[in-house]
């Protein structure tokens, strides 16, 4: 998903990090930077997101935490 997303129009940066924390093994952080809100919206509707996200959700131990920062 990272490789495909980085090739999307409007994607500036899309990186997945494994957090090295002994208290929270298996925790990851996803950093995304998009040209604009329209690009992010198009990403959320892309085929690879629509296919992968439903497969990942059952694997989560807790809800995801999303933080959005904008220049708008």
Biopython code that builds the backbone (N, CA, C, O; Angstrom):
import numpy as np
from Bio.PDB.StructureBuilder import StructureBuilder

atoms = [
    (1, "UNK", "N", (0.812, -1.178, 0.000)),
    (1, "UNK", "CA", (0.000, 0.000, 0.000)),
    (1, "UNK", "C", (0.869, 1.261, 0.000)),
    (1, "UNK", "O", (0.532, 2.253, -0.647)),
    (2, "UNK", "N", (1.978, 1.216, 0.724)),
    (2, "UNK", "CA", (2.858, 2.387, 0.790)),
    (2, "UNK", "C", (3.394, 2.728, -0.595)),
    (2, "UNK", "O", (3.391, 3.892, -0.995)),
    (3, "UNK", "N", (3.847, 1.730, -1.316)),
    (3, "UNK", "CA", (4.411, 1.969, -2.648)),
    (3, "UNK", "C", (3.351, 2.543, -3.591)),
    (3, "UNK", "O", (3.616, 3.507, -4.310)),
    (4, "UNK", "N", (2.166, 1.959, -3.591)),
    (4, "UNK", "CA", (1.102, 2.439, -4.473)),
    (4, "UNK", "C", (0.674, 3.852, -4.098)),
    (4, "UNK", "O", (0.450, 4.690, -4.972)),
    (5, "UNK", "N", (0.563, 4.114, -2.813)),
    (5, "UNK", "CA", (0.107, 5.430, -2.369)),
    (5, "UNK", "C", (1.115, 6.505, -2.730)),
    (5, "UNK", "O", (0.723, 7.596, -3.146)),
    (6, "UNK", "N", (2.403, 6.226, -2.581)),
    (6, "UNK", "CA", (3.424, 7.220, -2.916)),
    (6, "UNK", "C", (3.414, 7.597, -4.394)),
    (6, "UNK", "O", (3.961, 8.634, -4.768)),
    (7, "UNK", "N", (2.807, 6.776, -5.231)),
    (7, "UNK", "CA", (2.716, 7.065, -6.658)),
    (7, "UNK", "C", (1.452, 7.839, -7.022)),
    (7, "UNK", "O", (1.290, 8.259, -8.168)),
    (8, "UNK", "N", (0.560, 8.028, -6.058)),
    (8, "UNK", "CA", (-0.699, 8.725, -6.334)),
    (8, "UNK", "C", (-0.465, 10.213, -6.575)),
    (8, "UNK", "O", (0.422, 10.827, -5.983)),
    (9, "UNK", "N", (-1.286, 10.773, -7.463)),
    (9, "UNK", "CA", (-1.244, 12.206, -7.713)),
    (9, "UNK", "C", (-1.612, 12.945, -6.419)),
    (9, "UNK", "O", (-2.625, 12.639, -5.789)),
    (10, "UNK", "N", (-0.810, 13.887, -6.043)),
    (10, "UNK", "CA", (-1.081, 14.683, -4.848)),
    (10, "UNK", "C", (-0.410, 14.167, -3.591)),
    (10, "UNK", "O", (-0.414, 14.851, -2.567)),
    (11, "UNK", "N", (0.169, 12.972, -3.645)),
    (11, "UNK", "CA", (0.866, 12.436, -2.472)),
    (11, "UNK", "C", (2.263, 13.039, -2.410)),
    (11, "UNK", "O", (3.061, 12.882, -3.334)),
    (12, "UNK", "N", (2.546, 13.720, -1.327)),
    (12, "UNK", "CA", (3.879, 14.278, -1.115)),
    (12, "UNK", "C", (4.728, 13.275, -0.340)),
    (12, "UNK", "O", (5.898, 13.061, -0.656)),
    (13, "UNK", "N", (4.127, 12.667, 0.676)),
    (13, "UNK", "CA", (4.859, 11.690, 1.483)),
    (13, "UNK", "C", (3.861, 10.746, 2.145)),
    (13, "UNK", "O", (2.810, 11.172, 2.625)),
    (14, "UNK", "N", (4.206, 9.452, 2.164)),
    (14, "UNK", "CA", (3.376, 8.435, 2.800)),
    (14, "UNK", "C", (4.346, 7.400, 3.358)),
    (14, "UNK", "O", (4.930, 6.621, 2.605)),
    (15, "UNK", "N", (4.515, 7.395, 4.670)),
    (15, "UNK", "CA", (5.515, 6.524, 5.296)),
    (15, "UNK", "C", (4.909, 5.782, 6.482)),
    (15, "UNK", "O", (4.124, 6.341, 7.248)),
    (16, "UNK", "N", (5.281, 4.531, 6.618)),
    (16, "UNK", "CA", (4.840, 3.690, 7.721)),
    (16, "UNK", "C", (6.034, 3.418, 8.619)),
    (16, "UNK", "O", (7.101, 3.032, 8.141)),
    (17, "UNK", "N", (5.858, 3.621, 9.923)),
    (17, "UNK", "CA", (6.932, 3.419, 10.891)),
    (17, "UNK", "C", (6.491, 2.432, 11.958)),
    (17, "UNK", "O", (5.370, 2.511, 12.459)),
    (18, "UNK", "N", (7.369, 1.507, 12.304)),
    (18, "UNK", "CA", (7.142, 0.632, 13.457)),
    (18, "UNK", "C", (7.735, 1.348, 14.654)),
    (18, "UNK", "O", (8.912, 1.706, 14.655)),
    (19, "UNK", "N", (6.917, 1.553, 15.665)),
    (19, "UNK", "CA", (7.372, 2.254, 16.863)),
    (19, "UNK", "C", (8.098, 1.256, 17.754)),
    (19, "UNK", "O", (7.542, 0.222, 18.125)),
    (20, "UNK", "N", (9.323, 1.566, 18.088)),
    (20, "UNK", "CA", (10.119, 0.679, 18.948)),
    (20, "UNK", "C", (9.862, 1.028, 20.401)),
    (20, "UNK", "O", (10.562, 1.852, 20.990)),
    (21, "UNK", "N", (8.866, 0.401, 20.962)),
    (21, "UNK", "CA", (8.491, 0.651, 22.344)),
    (21, "UNK", "C", (8.143, -0.692, 22.969)),
    (21, "UNK", "O", (7.190, -1.346, 22.546)),
    (22, "UNK", "N", (8.907, -1.107, 23.972)),
    (22, "UNK", "CA", (8.684, -2.408, 24.598)),
    (22, "UNK", "C", (7.321, -2.508, 25.264)),
    (22, "UNK", "O", (6.784, -3.606, 25.411)),
    (23, "UNK", "N", (6.750, -1.368, 25.674)),
    (23, "UNK", "CA", (5.441, -1.388, 26.312)),
    (23, "UNK", "C", (4.314, -1.531, 25.293)),
    (23, "UNK", "O", (3.208, -1.941, 25.645)),
    (24, "UNK", "N", (4.584, -1.199, 24.046)),
    (24, "UNK", "CA", (3.559, -1.256, 23.010)),
    (24, "UNK", "C", (4.098, -1.965, 21.769)),
    (24, "UNK", "O", (4.233, -1.340, 20.718)),
    (25, "UNK", "N", (4.407, -3.257, 21.873)),
    (25, "UNK", "CA", (4.911, -3.961, 20.694)),
    (25, "UNK", "C", (3.825, -4.030, 19.622)),
    (25, "UNK", "O", (2.639, -4.151, 19.926)),
    (26, "UNK", "N", (4.244, -3.954, 18.397)),
    (26, "UNK", "CA", (3.292, -4.026, 17.299)),
    (26, "UNK", "C", (2.579, -2.715, 17.004)),
    (26, "UNK", "O", (1.592, -2.698, 16.270)),
    (27, "UNK", "N", (3.069, -1.619, 17.569)),
    (27, "UNK", "CA", (2.445, -0.328, 17.306)),
    (27, "UNK", "C", (3.141, 0.340, 16.125)),
    (27, "UNK", "O", (4.367, 0.325, 16.014)),
    (28, "UNK", "N", (2.331, 0.926, 15.247)),
    (28, "UNK", "CA", (2.838, 1.562, 14.046)),
    (28, "UNK", "C", (2.318, 2.988, 13.947)),
    (28, "UNK", "O", (1.284, 3.327, 14.523)),
    (29, "UNK", "N", (3.040, 3.813, 13.215)),
    (29, "UNK", "CA", (2.607, 5.175, 12.924)),
    (29, "UNK", "C", (2.662, 5.366, 11.416)),
    (29, "UNK", "O", (3.618, 4.952, 10.759)),
    (30, "UNK", "N", (1.649, 5.983, 10.889)),
    (30, "UNK", "CA", (1.574, 6.267, 9.463)),
    (30, "UNK", "C", (1.606, 7.772, 9.305)),
    (30, "UNK", "O", (0.759, 8.476, 9.854)),
    (31, "UNK", "N", (2.584, 8.270, 8.556)),
    (31, "UNK", "CA", (2.721, 9.700, 8.315)),
    (31, "UNK", "C", (2.358, 9.964, 6.868)),
    (31, "UNK", "O", (2.946, 9.386, 5.954)),
    (32, "UNK", "N", (1.387, 10.840, 6.665)),
    (32, "UNK", "CA", (0.930, 11.177, 5.320)),
    (32, "UNK", "C", (1.011, 12.678, 5.117)),
    (32, "UNK", "O", (0.682, 13.456, 6.012)),
    (33, "UNK", "N", (1.446, 13.073, 3.943)),
    (33, "UNK", "CA", (1.423, 14.483, 3.564)),
    (33, "UNK", "C", (0.847, 14.571, 2.156)),
    (33, "UNK", "O", (1.326, 13.915, 1.231)),
    (34, "UNK", "N", (-0.187, 15.393, 2.012)),
    (34, "UNK", "CA", (-0.907, 15.505, 0.753)),
    (34, "UNK", "C", (-0.896, 16.940, 0.271)),
    (34, "UNK", "O", (-0.859, 17.875, 1.072)),
    (35, "UNK", "N", (-0.928, 17.111, -1.046)),
    (35, "UNK", "CA", (-0.927, 18.432, -1.660)),
    (35, "UNK", "C", (-2.139, 19.244, -1.199)),
    (35, "UNK", "O", (-2.034, 20.438, -0.918)),
    (36, "UNK", "N", (-3.311, 18.561, -1.126)),
    (36, "UNK", "CA", (-4.533, 19.247, -0.732)),
    (36, "UNK", "C", (-5.567, 18.222, -0.276)),
    (36, "UNK", "O", (-5.360, 17.014, -0.390)),
    (37, "UNK", "N", (-6.681, 18.728, 0.241)),
    (37, "UNK", "CA", (-7.739, 17.852, 0.755)),
    (37, "UNK", "C", (-8.334, 16.977, -0.343)),
    (37, "UNK", "O", (-8.719, 15.837, -0.081)),
    (38, "UNK", "N", (-8.414, 17.486, -1.553)),
    (38, "UNK", "CA", (-8.958, 16.700, -2.665)),
    (38, "UNK", "C", (-8.090, 15.472, -2.952)),
    (38, "UNK", "O", (-8.609, 14.400, -3.262)),
    (39, "UNK", "N", (-6.779, 15.631, -2.850)),
    (39, "UNK", "CA", (-5.863, 14.502, -3.081)),
    (39, "UNK", "C", (-6.046, 13.437, -2.010)),
    (39, "UNK", "O", (-6.053, 12.244, -2.313)),
    (40, "UNK", "N", (-6.193, 13.857, -0.773)),
    (40, "UNK", "CA", (-6.420, 12.909, 0.326)),
    (40, "UNK", "C", (-7.754, 12.203, 0.147)),
    (40, "UNK", "O", (-7.857, 11.001, 0.392)),
    (41, "UNK", "N", (-8.768, 12.930, -0.272)),
    (41, "UNK", "CA", (-10.080, 12.334, -0.504)),
    (41, "UNK", "C", (-10.002, 11.291, -1.615)),
    (41, "UNK", "O", (-10.584, 10.213, -1.495)),
    (42, "UNK", "N", (-9.293, 11.603, -2.687)),
    (42, "UNK", "CA", (-9.133, 10.645, -3.785)),
    (42, "UNK", "C", (-8.394, 9.398, -3.300)),
    (42, "UNK", "O", (-8.724, 8.285, -3.710)),
    (43, "UNK", "N", (-7.410, 9.574, -2.440)),
    (43, "UNK", "CA", (-6.669, 8.441, -1.881)),
    (43, "UNK", "C", (-7.603, 7.520, -1.104)),
    (43, "UNK", "O", (-7.538, 6.299, -1.247)),
    (44, "UNK", "N", (-8.464, 8.102, -0.288)),
    (44, "UNK", "CA", (-9.356, 7.283, 0.535)),
    (44, "UNK", "C", (-10.344, 6.486, -0.313)),
    (44, "UNK", "O", (-10.913, 5.500, 0.156)),
    (45, "UNK", "N", (-10.548, 6.910, -1.557)),
    (45, "UNK", "CA", (-11.456, 6.213, -2.471)),
    (45, "UNK", "C", (-10.719, 5.291, -3.446)),
    (45, "UNK", "O", (-11.348, 4.652, -4.290)),
    (46, "UNK", "N", (-9.394, 5.220, -3.335)),
    (46, "UNK", "CA", (-8.611, 4.401, -4.266)),
    (46, "UNK", "C", (-8.871, 2.915, -4.037)),
    (46, "UNK", "O", (-9.254, 2.504, -2.942)),
    (47, "UNK", "N", (-8.660, 2.127, -5.066)),
    (47, "UNK", "CA", (-8.944, 0.689, -4.986)),
    (47, "UNK", "C", (-8.067, -0.007, -3.953)),
    (47, "UNK", "O", (-8.545, -0.896, -3.247)),
    (48, "UNK", "N", (-6.788, 0.376, -3.846)),
    (48, "UNK", "CA", (-5.927, -0.317, -2.891)),
    (48, "UNK", "C", (-6.312, -0.008, -1.446)),
    (48, "UNK", "O", (-6.135, -0.862, -0.576)),
    (49, "UNK", "N", (-6.828, 1.176, -1.168)),
    (49, "UNK", "CA", (-7.298, 1.491, 0.189)),
    (49, "UNK", "C", (-8.594, 0.737, 0.471)),
    (49, "UNK", "O", (-8.760, 0.154, 1.542)),
    (50, "UNK", "N", (-9.507, 0.753, -0.493)),
    (50, "UNK", "CA", (-10.784, 0.063, -0.304)),
    (50, "UNK", "C", (-10.605, -1.440, -0.109)),
    (50, "UNK", "O", (-11.412, -2.073, 0.572)),
    (51, "UNK", "N", (-9.565, -2.015, -0.694)),
    (51, "UNK", "CA", (-9.313, -3.450, -0.566)),
    (51, "UNK", "C", (-8.589, -3.793, 0.729)),
    (51, "UNK", "O", (-8.924, -4.780, 1.384)),
    (52, "UNK", "N", (-7.602, -2.989, 1.103)),
    (52, "UNK", "CA", (-6.748, -3.346, 2.237)),
    (52, "UNK", "C", (-7.322, -2.974, 3.599)),
    (52, "UNK", "O", (-7.213, -3.757, 4.542)),
    (53, "UNK", "N", (-7.918, -1.820, 3.721)),
    (53, "UNK", "CA", (-8.391, -1.359, 5.031)),
    (53, "UNK", "C", (-9.368, -2.346, 5.683)),
    (53, "UNK", "O", (-9.211, -2.639, 6.868)),
    (54, "UNK", "N", (-10.355, -2.866, 4.973)),
    (54, "UNK", "CA", (-11.244, -3.843, 5.617)),
    (54, "UNK", "C", (-10.519, -5.105, 6.109)),
    (54, "UNK", "O", (-10.961, -5.752, 7.058)),
    (55, "UNK", "N", (-9.411, -5.443, 5.459)),
    (55, "UNK", "CA", (-8.631, -6.609, 5.897)),
    (55, "UNK", "C", (-7.823, -6.294, 7.158)),
    (55, "UNK", "O", (-7.579, -7.177, 7.980)),
    (56, "UNK", "N", (-7.413, -5.041, 7.305)),
    (56, "UNK", "CA", (-6.590, -4.652, 8.450)),
    (56, "UNK", "C", (-7.410, -4.413, 9.716)),
    (56, "UNK", "O", (-6.944, -4.712, 10.815)),
    (57, "UNK", "N", (-8.609, -3.887, 9.580)),
    (57, "UNK", "CA", (-9.401, -3.504, 10.750)),
    (57, "UNK", "C", (-9.566, -4.630, 11.773)),
    (57, "UNK", "O", (-9.444, -4.363, 12.968)),
    (58, "UNK", "N", (-9.837, -5.874, 11.368)),
    (58, "UNK", "CA", (-9.984, -6.938, 12.359)),
    (58, "UNK", "C", (-8.685, -7.262, 13.116)),
    (58, "UNK", "O", (-8.726, -7.909, 14.162)),
    (59, "UNK", "N", (-7.552, -6.819, 12.599)),
    (59, "UNK", "CA", (-6.265, -7.106, 13.225)),
    (59, "UNK", "C", (-5.895, -6.090, 14.316)),
    (59, "UNK", "O", (-4.963, -6.318, 15.087)),
    (60, "UNK", "N", (-6.620, -4.984, 14.377)),
    (60, "UNK", "CA", (-6.291, -3.930, 15.333)),
    (60, "UNK", "C", (-6.715, -4.317, 16.744)),
    (60, "UNK", "O", (-7.801, -4.853, 16.962)),
    (61, "UNK", "N", (-5.829, -4.033, 17.694)),
    (61, "UNK", "CA", (-6.150, -4.289, 19.099)),
    (61, "UNK", "C", (-6.957, -3.150, 19.710)),
    (61, "UNK", "O", (-7.698, -3.349, 20.672)),
    (62, "UNK", "N", (-6.807, -1.965, 19.147)),
    (62, "UNK", "CA", (-7.526, -0.800, 19.653)),
    (62, "UNK", "C", (-7.825, 0.128, 18.476)),
    (62, "UNK", "O", (-7.222, -0.002, 17.412)),
    (63, "UNK", "N", (-8.754, 1.058, 18.669)),
    (63, "UNK", "CA", (-9.074, 1.983, 17.576)),
    (63, "UNK", "C", (-7.859, 2.814, 17.167)),
    (63, "UNK", "O", (-6.968, 3.077, 17.974)),
    (64, "UNK", "N", (-7.844, 3.214, 15.922)),
    (64, "UNK", "CA", (-6.748, 4.044, 15.450)),
    (64, "UNK", "C", (-6.917, 5.473, 15.962)),
    (64, "UNK", "O", (-8.028, 5.929, 16.231)),
    (65, "UNK", "N", (-5.808, 6.150, 16.086)),
    (65, "UNK", "CA", (-5.815, 7.563, 16.495)),
    (65, "UNK", "C", (-5.375, 8.370, 15.291)),
    (65, "UNK", "O", (-4.296, 8.139, 14.747)),
    (66, "UNK", "N", (-6.198, 9.312, 14.874)),
    (66, "UNK", "CA", (-5.899, 10.112, 13.696)),
    (66, "UNK", "C", (-5.718, 11.562, 14.128)),
    (66, "UNK", "O", (-6.540, 12.117, 14.857)),
    (67, "UNK", "N", (-4.631, 12.161, 13.666)),
    (67, "UNK", "CA", (-4.372, 13.586, 13.899)),
    (67, "UNK", "C", (-4.162, 14.245, 12.553)),
    (67, "UNK", "O", (-3.331, 13.802, 11.760)),
    (68, "UNK", "N", (-4.907, 15.295, 12.296)),
    (68, "UNK", "CA", (-4.785, 16.012, 11.034)),
    (68, "UNK", "C", (-4.256, 17.412, 11.304)),
    (68, "UNK", "O", (-4.712, 18.106, 12.214)),
    (69, "UNK", "N", (-3.304, 17.800, 10.508)),
    (69, "UNK", "CA", (-2.750, 19.150, 10.569)),
    (69, "UNK", "C", (-2.889, 19.747, 9.182)),
    (69, "UNK", "O", (-2.565, 19.094, 8.190)),
    (70, "UNK", "N", (-3.365, 20.972, 9.100)),
    (70, "UNK", "CA", (-3.544, 21.600, 7.803)),
    (70, "UNK", "C", (-2.943, 23.010, 7.801)),
    (70, "UNK", "O", (-2.723, 23.614, 8.850)),
    (71, "UNK", "N", (-2.693, 23.499, 6.621)),
    (71, "UNK", "CA", (-2.246, 24.876, 6.420)),
    (71, "UNK", "C", (-3.402, 25.752, 5.958)),
    (71, "UNK", "O", (-3.229, 26.942, 5.694)),
    (72, "UNK", "N", (-4.568, 25.155, 5.866)),
    (72, "UNK", "CA", (-5.732, 25.876, 5.328)),
    (72, "UNK", "C", (-6.430, 26.675, 6.405)),
    (72, "UNK", "O", (-7.428, 27.341, 6.130)),
]
sb = StructureBuilder()
sb.init_structure("model")
sb.init_model(0)
sb.init_chain("A")
sb.init_seg("    ")
for serial, (resi, resn, name, xyz) in enumerate(atoms, 1):
    if name == "N":
        sb.init_residue(resn, " ", resi, " ")
    sb.init_atom(name, np.array(xyz, "f"), 0.0, 1.0, " ", f" {name:<3s}", serial, name[0])
structure = sb.get_structure()
